Amino acid sequence: MTKPKPAGLACVLVLVMMLMQGCSTMAKIPLIRDLPLVPRAEEETGPVTPALGVGTIAVMPVDIRAGSPDAAKMIREKLAQELYFKGYPKIPFEMIDAALADARKRDEAAAGTMVRPQLIGGMIGVDAVLYTTLLEANTAYRYVSAPVTVRALFELRSVRTGDVIWMQESRAADRDYGVTKRSLELGSTKLFEDVVFAAVKQAVDKLPDGPGMR
């Protein structure tokens, strides 16, 4: 019987030692099941505003508590525009105003009084009615500046229940500068329109998107 050569024995011993070292190293590596659970990173998104279940909105004339009819008209026009951008179809003001006049005649209500949303909704076939109250709209002329402030309350009521399903009060302000009162008046006129639009957009941005955006 031939005896193994010393060189062959040495090679075998080296292989055995390498295998033992490898097994020892592998034993130190944690299994996947032993690894700590790392939560998956979620997309950074803002809070989702729940839908109102409303497809069409009638924008009523603005109730003026302070300010001018011009400011009220600007608010209503901007509201219709911003609602359209949010996915709500435009309801013609002529249709709304005609229904409003007819409803007041039926209820023998005075001009300026709020007409029930159920009545308006049934007449023009909308899901909700948006009432706006102009609380503040003024320009104060000072020595070299003219601060402009607009504040309004927006209430959306269901035509089915008459309940308020969304409400938001917004306030926007800015300041114009000029050397003379005439220059302040000219500058603040354009600035006033910008502030009105800012107050409307501030509120409508918080309204859930309409069906046209889904």
C-alpha positions as CSV (number, residue, x, y, z in Angstrom):
1,M,0.0,0.0,0.0
2,T,1.4,3.4,-1.0
3,K,1.7,5.9,1.8
4,P,0.6,9.5,1.1
5,K,3.4,11.9,0.4
6,P,4.1,14.7,2.9
7,A,3.3,17.3,0.3
8,G,-0.1,15.8,-0.3
9,L,-0.9,15.7,3.4
10,A,0.1,19.3,3.7
11,C,-2.3,20.3,0.9
12,V,-5.1,18.4,2.5
13,L,-4.5,20.1,5.9
14,V,-4.5,23.5,4.2
15,L,-7.8,22.9,2.5
16,V,-9.4,21.6,5.7
17,M,-8.2,24.8,7.6
18,M,-9.6,27.0,4.9
19,L,-12.9,25.3,5.0
20,M,-13.1,25.6,8.8
21,Q,-12.2,29.3,8.6
22,G,-14.8,29.9,5.9
23,C,-17.5,28.2,8.0
24,S,-16.6,30.3,11.0
25,T,-16.9,33.5,8.9
26,M,-20.2,32.5,7.4
27,A,-21.6,31.8,10.9
28,K,-21.0,35.4,11.9
29,I,-23.0,36.7,8.9
30,P,-26.7,37.3,10.0
31,L,-29.4,35.7,8.1
32,I,-32.0,37.8,6.3
33,R,-34.6,36.8,8.9
34,D,-32.3,38.0,11.7
35,L,-31.8,41.5,10.2
36,P,-33.7,44.4,11.8
37,L,-36.8,45.5,9.8
38,V,-36.2,48.8,8.2
39,P,-39.4,50.6,7.2
40,R,-39.6,51.5,3.5
41,A,-39.3,55.2,2.8
42,E,-42.7,56.7,1.8
43,E,-43.2,59.4,-0.7
44,E,-43.3,62.8,0.8
45,T,-46.7,64.0,0.0
46,G,-49.0,66.5,1.7
47,P,-52.2,65.5,3.5
48,V,-54.9,64.3,1.2
49,T,-58.0,66.4,1.3
50,P,-61.1,64.2,1.2
51,A,-63.5,64.7,-1.7
52,L,-66.8,66.4,-0.9
53,G,-68.9,64.4,-3.3
54,V,-69.8,67.5,-5.2
55,G,-69.6,67.8,-9.0
56,T,-71.2,71.3,-9.6
57,I,-71.1,74.5,-7.6
58,A,-73.2,77.7,-8.0
59,V,-71.3,80.8,-7.0
60,M,-73.8,83.2,-5.4
61,P,-73.4,87.0,-5.4
62,V,-71.2,88.2,-2.6
63,D,-72.8,89.5,0.6
64,I,-71.1,92.8,1.3
65,R,-70.5,93.5,5.0
66,A,-67.6,95.9,4.3
67,G,-66.0,97.1,1.0
68,S,-67.5,98.0,-2.3
69,P,-69.6,96.4,-5.0
70,D,-66.5,96.4,-7.3
71,A,-64.6,94.3,-4.8
72,A,-67.6,91.9,-4.5
73,K,-67.8,91.5,-8.3
74,M,-64.0,90.8,-8.5
75,I,-64.3,88.1,-5.8
76,R,-67.2,86.4,-7.5
77,E,-65.5,86.4,-10.9
78,K,-62.2,85.1,-9.4
79,L,-64.1,82.4,-7.5
80,A,-65.7,81.0,-10.7
81,Q,-62.3,81.0,-12.4
82,E,-60.4,79.3,-9.6
83,L,-63.2,76.7,-9.2
84,Y,-62.9,75.9,-12.9
85,F,-59.1,75.4,-12.4
86,K,-60.0,73.0,-9.6
87,G,-62.1,70.8,-11.9
88,Y,-65.6,72.3,-11.3
89,P,-67.6,73.3,-14.4
90,K,-68.6,77.0,-14.7
91,I,-72.2,77.8,-14.0
92,P,-73.2,81.0,-15.8
93,F,-73.9,83.9,-13.5
94,E,-76.9,84.9,-15.6
95,M,-78.6,81.5,-14.8
96,I,-77.8,81.8,-11.1
97,D,-79.0,85.4,-10.8
98,A,-82.2,84.7,-12.7
99,A,-83.0,81.7,-10.4
100,L,-82.1,83.8,-7.4
101,A,-84.5,86.6,-8.3
102,D,-87.2,84.0,-9.0
103,A,-86.6,82.3,-5.7
104,R,-86.8,85.6,-3.7
105,K,-90.0,86.4,-5.4
106,R,-91.4,83.0,-4.4
107,D,-90.3,83.4,-0.8
108,E,-91.1,87.1,-0.8
109,A,-87.6,87.6,0.5
110,A,-85.8,91.0,0.3
111,A,-82.8,91.5,-1.9
112,G,-79.5,90.6,-0.1
113,T,-81.1,87.9,2.1
114,M,-79.7,84.4,1.8
115,V,-81.9,82.0,-0.3
116,R,-81.9,78.4,0.9
117,P,-79.4,76.2,-1.1
118,Q,-82.1,73.5,-1.5
119,L,-84.3,76.0,-3.5
120,I,-81.5,77.3,-5.7
121,G,-80.1,73.8,-6.2
122,G,-83.4,72.5,-7.3
123,M,-83.9,75.3,-9.8
124,I,-80.5,75.2,-11.6
125,G,-79.5,71.6,-10.9
126,V,-76.3,71.9,-9.0
127,D,-74.8,69.9,-6.1
128,A,-73.8,72.7,-3.8
129,V,-74.0,76.5,-3.4
130,L,-71.1,78.7,-2.5
131,Y,-71.9,81.7,-0.3
132,T,-69.3,84.5,0.2
133,T,-69.3,87.3,2.7
134,L,-66.9,90.2,2.2
135,L,-65.8,91.1,5.7
136,E,-63.1,93.6,5.0
137,A,-61.9,95.4,1.9
138,N,-60.1,98.7,2.3
139,T,-57.1,100.8,1.3
140,A,-55.6,103.2,3.9
141,Y,-53.7,106.1,2.4
142,R,-50.8,107.2,4.5
143,Y,-47.8,109.5,4.1
144,V,-45.8,107.4,1.5
145,S,-47.7,104.1,1.5
146,A,-51.2,102.6,1.1
147,P,-51.8,99.3,2.8
148,V,-54.5,97.1,1.2
149,T,-56.5,94.5,3.1
150,V,-59.1,92.0,2.0
151,R,-60.9,89.5,4.2
152,A,-63.7,87.1,3.2
153,L,-65.6,84.1,4.4
154,F,-66.6,81.3,2.1
155,E,-69.3,78.7,2.9
156,L,-70.2,75.8,0.7
157,R,-73.6,74.3,1.4
158,S,-75.1,71.1,0.2
159,V,-78.3,71.5,-1.8
160,R,-79.5,68.1,-0.4
161,T,-79.3,68.9,3.3
162,G,-78.5,72.7,3.4
163,D,-75.5,71.9,5.7
164,V,-72.1,73.6,5.4
165,I,-69.8,71.0,3.9
166,W,-66.8,73.3,3.5
167,M,-65.9,76.6,5.1
168,Q,-62.8,78.9,4.9
169,E,-62.0,82.4,5.9
170,S,-59.1,84.0,4.2
171,R,-57.2,87.3,4.5
172,A,-54.7,88.9,2.2
173,A,-52.8,92.1,2.5
174,D,-50.2,94.1,0.6
175,R,-48.8,97.6,0.5
176,D,-48.2,100.2,-2.3
177,Y,-45.7,103.0,-2.1
178,G,-45.8,106.5,-3.7
179,V,-44.7,110.1,-3.2
180,T,-48.1,111.7,-3.8
181,K,-51.6,110.6,-3.0
182,R,-52.4,110.5,-6.7
183,S,-49.6,108.0,-7.3
184,L,-50.7,106.0,-4.4
185,E,-54.3,105.9,-5.7
186,L,-53.1,104.7,-9.1
187,G,-50.9,102.1,-7.7
188,S,-53.2,100.8,-5.1
189,T,-56.1,100.3,-7.6
190,K,-54.1,97.6,-9.4
191,L,-52.8,96.3,-6.1
192,F,-56.3,96.0,-4.7
193,E,-57.3,93.6,-7.5
194,D,-54.2,91.5,-6.8
195,V,-55.0,91.3,-3.1
196,V,-58.6,90.3,-3.9
197,F,-57.4,87.5,-6.1
198,A,-54.9,86.4,-3.5
199,A,-57.6,86.1,-0.8
200,V,-59.8,84.0,-3.2
201,K,-57.0,81.7,-4.3
202,Q,-55.9,81.2,-0.7
203,A,-59.3,79.8,0.2
204,V,-60.0,77.8,-3.0
205,D,-56.6,76.1,-2.8
206,K,-57.9,74.3,0.3
207,L,-61.0,73.1,-1.4
208,P,-60.9,69.5,-2.6
209,D,-60.5,69.0,-6.4
210,G,-63.6,68.7,-8.5
211,P,-64.5,65.8,-10.9
212,G,-62.5,67.4,-13.8
213,M,-59.3,66.8,-11.9
214,R,-59.8,63.2,-11.0
